[in-house]
Amino acid sequence: MWGVAHLVDALDAVVRRLGGVSRLWRFDRMATVFDRARDDVAGSFAAVAKYYGAQVRLCPPRRGNRKGVVEKANHSAAQRWWRTLPDDVSVLVAQAGVDRLAERMDARRRVVDAVATTVGALAAAEPLSAVPLLPFPAVTEALRTVSAQGLVFLDGNSYSVPPGLVGRQVTVRHRLGAEVLHVVTAGGAIVAEHRVALAHAGAVVRDEGHVRALEAAVLASFSSAPPCPRKVRRPPSPDARAEAARLAGIPVADTAARVVIDMNSYVAAAARLQRPVSQDPTEVEEKSQ
């Protein structure tokens, strides 16, 4: 039923954007809709079609041309647009792309009873039944990994869980049309319940108890006990000094000779620096050139 739930969620979004439910729904023989054992519509999806007041038409078997007609009608969306969609695009940007594509597809010309028309005009003239007030009560489940901040991501929003679950996988369970969702562990225990935020709003929904528990866990991880491992003095090793000398162009054999052990060299250097500067005009002119 979980696979059917995601299909129902998509169908409900489509019929609400159209403003009504069409009389016939045509599907391929996929497992969520077709039951091979019964050679008929699956019972779980038959209940969905009955709830929305639609009749399901399955593509007949071994009728490649008939199936191809259905697929060709959506060729631009299923092939050209989908195959060129970037992987990192957001849902809102993808939906905007579909809307622009729909405008072009609605402008396709058709001739019905020797009268020229468009796909959009034919769709507008098609009678649609009313959409149910609430979606079909199917339950969707999504497997998520808890972040370091104690959050799980769903439909563009984040929801908090207890901090002890950081890094573990949980299941976010939501019944379509319900105002709350539940976060369930692998053992089946419900560890969080939140009100559902508007899809793709970027909201962060936190429980006050989860916030206090996360703060306590973070503060407990701090320690002032010495020594602090990040402030240990680590002088360069002989190998490091030799490598530094090599990078500086100093022969390794001369590094010991360059170590100052007598202050007389500094006295001689200071004496050279204290010599008066020559005021010979010729020498000044040579320096200026």
C-alpha positions as CSV (number, residue, x, y, z in Angstrom):
1,M,0.0,0.0,0.0
2,W,3.0,2.3,0.5
3,G,3.8,2.5,-3.2
4,V,0.1,3.2,-3.9
5,A,0.2,6.0,-1.3
6,H,2.9,7.9,-3.2
7,L,1.0,7.4,-6.4
8,V,-2.2,8.7,-4.8
9,D,-0.3,11.7,-3.4
10,A,0.8,12.6,-7.0
11,L,-2.7,12.0,-8.5
12,D,-4.3,14.1,-5.8
13,A,-2.0,17.0,-6.6
14,V,-2.7,16.7,-10.3
15,V,-6.5,16.7,-10.0
16,R,-6.4,19.6,-7.6
17,R,-4.3,21.6,-10.0
18,L,-6.7,20.7,-12.8
19,G,-9.7,21.7,-10.7
20,G,-11.6,18.4,-11.2
21,V,-11.4,14.7,-11.8
22,S,-11.6,13.3,-15.3
23,R,-14.0,10.4,-16.0
24,L,-11.3,7.9,-17.2
25,W,-7.8,7.2,-16.0
26,R,-5.5,5.3,-18.3
27,F,-2.5,3.5,-16.8
28,D,0.2,1.2,-17.8
29,R,0.3,-2.3,-16.3
30,M,2.5,-1.3,-13.4
31,A,2.4,-3.2,-10.1
32,T,0.8,-0.4,-8.1
33,V,-2.3,-0.4,-10.4
34,F,-2.4,-3.8,-12.0
35,D,-2.7,-7.2,-10.3
36,R,-1.2,-9.9,-12.5
37,A,-2.8,-12.7,-10.4
38,R,-6.3,-11.4,-11.0
39,D,-5.5,-9.9,-14.4
40,D,-7.4,-6.8,-13.4
41,V,-7.0,-3.6,-11.5
42,A,-5.4,-4.1,-8.1
43,G,-7.9,-4.0,-5.2
44,S,-5.9,-1.3,-3.3
45,F,-6.0,1.0,-6.3
46,A,-9.6,0.2,-7.2
47,A,-10.5,1.7,-3.8
48,V,-8.6,4.9,-4.8
49,A,-10.4,5.2,-8.2
50,K,-13.8,4.7,-6.5
51,Y,-13.0,7.4,-3.9
52,Y,-12.2,9.9,-6.7
53,G,-15.1,8.7,-8.9
54,A,-12.9,7.7,-11.9
55,Q,-12.8,4.6,-14.1
56,V,-9.5,2.9,-14.6
57,R,-8.5,1.8,-18.2
58,L,-5.4,-0.3,-18.4
59,C,-3.3,-0.5,-21.6
60,P,-4.1,-3.9,-23.3
61,P,-1.4,-6.5,-23.3
62,R,0.7,-7.0,-26.4
63,R,-0.5,-3.8,-27.9
64,G,2.6,-1.8,-28.4
65,N,1.0,0.6,-30.8
66,R,-1.8,1.4,-28.3
67,K,0.6,2.0,-25.5
68,G,2.8,4.0,-27.8
69,V,0.0,6.4,-28.5
70,V,-0.4,7.2,-24.8
71,E,3.4,7.6,-24.4
72,K,3.7,9.8,-27.5
73,A,1.1,12.2,-26.2
74,N,3.5,12.9,-23.3
75,H,6.7,12.7,-25.2
76,S,7.8,16.2,-24.5
77,A,7.4,15.8,-20.8
78,A,8.6,12.2,-20.4
79,Q,11.5,12.5,-22.8
80,R,12.8,15.9,-23.8
81,W,12.1,17.7,-20.5
82,W,12.8,14.9,-18.0
83,R,16.0,13.7,-19.7
84,T,17.5,17.1,-19.7
85,L,16.5,18.1,-16.1
86,P,19.5,18.7,-13.9
87,D,19.9,16.5,-10.8
88,D,20.4,19.4,-8.4
89,V,17.2,21.3,-9.4
90,S,14.7,22.0,-6.6
91,V,11.1,20.8,-6.7
92,L,9.7,24.4,-7.2
93,V,12.0,25.1,-10.1
94,A,11.1,21.7,-11.7
95,Q,7.4,22.5,-11.3
96,A,7.9,25.8,-12.9
97,G,9.5,24.1,-15.8
98,V,6.6,21.7,-16.1
99,D,4.1,24.6,-16.1
100,R,6.0,26.3,-19.0
101,L,6.0,23.0,-20.9
102,A,2.3,22.6,-20.3
103,E,1.6,25.9,-21.9
104,R,3.4,24.8,-25.1
105,M,1.7,21.4,-25.0
106,D,-1.7,22.9,-24.6
107,A,-1.0,25.0,-27.8
108,R,-0.7,21.9,-30.0
109,R,-3.2,22.0,-32.8
110,R,-5.9,19.4,-33.3
111,V,-8.7,18.9,-35.8
112,V,-12.0,17.5,-34.4
113,D,-15.0,17.0,-36.7
114,A,-13.2,19.2,-39.4
115,V,-12.9,22.0,-36.8
116,A,-9.4,23.2,-35.9
117,T,-8.8,23.5,-32.2
118,T,-6.0,23.0,-29.6
119,V,-5.3,20.5,-26.9
120,G,-5.9,23.2,-24.3
121,A,-9.3,24.0,-25.7
122,L,-10.3,20.3,-25.8
123,A,-9.2,19.9,-22.2
124,A,-11.1,23.0,-21.1
125,A,-14.3,21.6,-22.7
126,E,-13.9,18.2,-21.0
127,P,-16.4,17.8,-18.1
128,L,-14.7,17.2,-14.8
129,S,-16.2,15.9,-11.6
130,A,-15.6,17.6,-8.2
131,V,-12.5,16.8,-6.3
132,P,-13.0,15.3,-2.9
133,L,-12.5,17.6,0.1
134,L,-9.6,15.5,1.5
135,P,-7.2,13.2,-0.3
136,F,-7.6,9.4,-0.2
137,P,-6.4,8.4,3.3
138,A,-3.3,6.5,2.2
139,V,-0.1,6.5,4.4
140,T,3.2,7.5,2.9
141,E,6.5,6.4,4.4
142,A,9.9,7.9,3.7
143,L,13.2,6.6,5.0
144,R,15.5,9.3,6.3
145,T,18.8,9.7,8.2
146,V,18.8,11.9,11.2
147,S,21.3,14.9,10.8
148,A,23.8,16.1,13.4
149,Q,21.3,18.8,14.4
150,G,18.7,16.1,15.2
151,L,16.5,16.8,12.1
152,V,14.9,14.8,9.4
153,F,14.1,16.2,6.0
154,L,10.7,15.8,4.2
155,D,9.1,17.8,1.4
156,G,11.4,20.8,1.7
157,N,11.0,21.1,5.5
158,S,12.9,19.7,8.6
159,Y,11.5,18.1,11.7
160,S,13.2,17.4,15.0
161,V,13.8,14.1,16.7
162,P,15.5,13.2,20.0
163,P,19.3,13.8,19.9
164,G,20.0,10.1,20.7
165,L,19.0,9.2,17.1
166,V,21.6,11.3,15.3
167,G,23.1,9.3,12.4
168,R,20.4,6.6,12.5
169,Q,17.7,5.9,9.9
170,V,14.1,6.6,10.8
171,T,10.8,6.5,8.9
172,V,8.7,9.6,8.4
173,R,5.1,8.4,8.2
174,H,2.2,10.7,7.1
175,R,-1.4,10.0,6.2
176,L,-2.5,12.1,3.3
177,G,-4.8,14.9,4.4
178,A,-3.7,14.6,8.1
179,E,-2.3,17.6,9.9
180,V,0.4,15.7,11.8
181,L,3.2,13.3,10.8
182,H,5.1,10.7,12.9
183,V,8.7,9.7,13.0
184,V,9.2,6.0,13.7
185,T,12.3,4.1,14.5
186,A,13.4,0.8,12.9
187,G,11.8,-1.0,15.9
188,G,8.4,0.7,15.2
189,A,8.5,3.1,18.1
190,I,7.1,6.6,17.5
191,V,9.7,9.1,18.7
192,A,8.3,12.4,17.3
193,E,5.0,13.9,16.2
194,H,4.8,17.2,14.4
195,R,2.3,19.4,12.6
196,V,2.9,19.2,8.9
197,A,4.4,22.4,7.5
198,L,3.6,23.8,4.1
199,A,5.5,21.8,1.5
200,H,8.8,23.3,0.3
201,A,8.5,26.2,2.7
202,G,12.0,25.6,4.2
203,A,10.5,25.5,7.7
204,V,12.3,23.9,10.7
205,V,9.8,22.4,13.0
206,R,11.2,21.6,16.5
207,D,9.7,20.2,19.6
208,E,10.5,22.1,22.8
209,G,11.5,18.9,24.5
210,H,13.8,17.9,21.7
211,V,15.5,21.4,21.9
212,R,16.2,21.0,25.6
213,A,17.5,17.5,25.2
214,L,19.8,18.6,22.3
215,E,21.1,21.5,24.4
216,A,21.8,19.2,27.3
217,A,23.6,16.7,25.1
218,V,25.8,19.4,23.6
219,L,26.7,21.0,26.9
220,A,27.5,17.6,28.4
221,S,30.0,16.9,25.6
222,F,32.1,20.0,26.7
223,S,35.0,19.4,29.2
224,S,37.4,21.8,30.9
225,A,39.6,19.0,32.2
226,P,43.3,19.7,31.4
227,P,45.3,19.2,29.3
228,C,43.5,20.5,26.3
229,P,44.7,18.3,23.4
230,R,44.4,21.1,20.9
231,K,47.0,23.3,22.8
232,V,49.8,20.9,23.3
233,R,53.2,22.3,22.3
234,R,54.6,20.5,19.3
235,P,58.0,21.9,18.3
236,P,59.3,20.9,14.8
237,S,61.1,17.7,14.6
238,P,64.6,17.4,13.2
239,D,63.1,16.0,10.0
240,A,60.8,19.0,9.7
241,R,63.7,21.4,10.2
242,A,65.7,19.6,7.6
243,E,62.8,19.8,5.2
244,A,62.4,23.5,5.9
245,A,66.0,24.1,5.2
246,R,65.8,22.2,1.9
247,L,62.8,24.2,0.8
248,A,64.6,27.4,1.7
249,G,67.6,26.4,-0.4
250,I,70.0,26.0,2.5
251,P,72.2,22.9,2.3
252,V,71.4,20.5,5.1
253,A,75.1,20.1,5.9
254,D,75.4,23.9,6.4
255,T,72.5,24.3,8.8
256,A,74.8,23.5,11.8
257,A,77.4,26.0,10.6
258,R,74.7,28.8,10.4
259,V,73.8,28.4,14.1
260,V,75.1,31.5,15.9
261,I,77.1,30.5,19.0
262,D,79.2,33.7,19.3
263,M,77.9,37.3,19.6
264,N,81.1,38.6,17.8
265,S,79.4,38.1,14.4
266,Y,76.6,40.4,15.5
267,V,79.1,43.0,16.7
268,A,81.0,42.9,13.4
269,A,77.7,43.3,11.5
270,A,76.7,46.2,13.6
271,A,80.0,47.9,13.1
272,R,79.6,47.7,9.3
273,L,76.2,49.2,9.5
274,Q,77.5,52.2,11.6
275,R,80.0,53.3,8.9
276,P,79.3,56.9,7.7
277,V,77.7,57.2,4.3
278,S,80.0,58.6,1.6
279,Q,79.0,62.1,0.4
280,D,81.1,61.9,-2.8
281,P,78.9,63.5,-5.6
282,T,80.2,61.0,-8.1
283,E,79.2,58.1,-5.8
284,V,75.7,59.7,-5.2
285,E,75.2,60.2,-8.9
286,E,76.2,56.6,-9.6
287,K,73.7,55.4,-7.0
288,S,70.9,57.6,-8.4
289,Q,71.5,56.1,-11.9
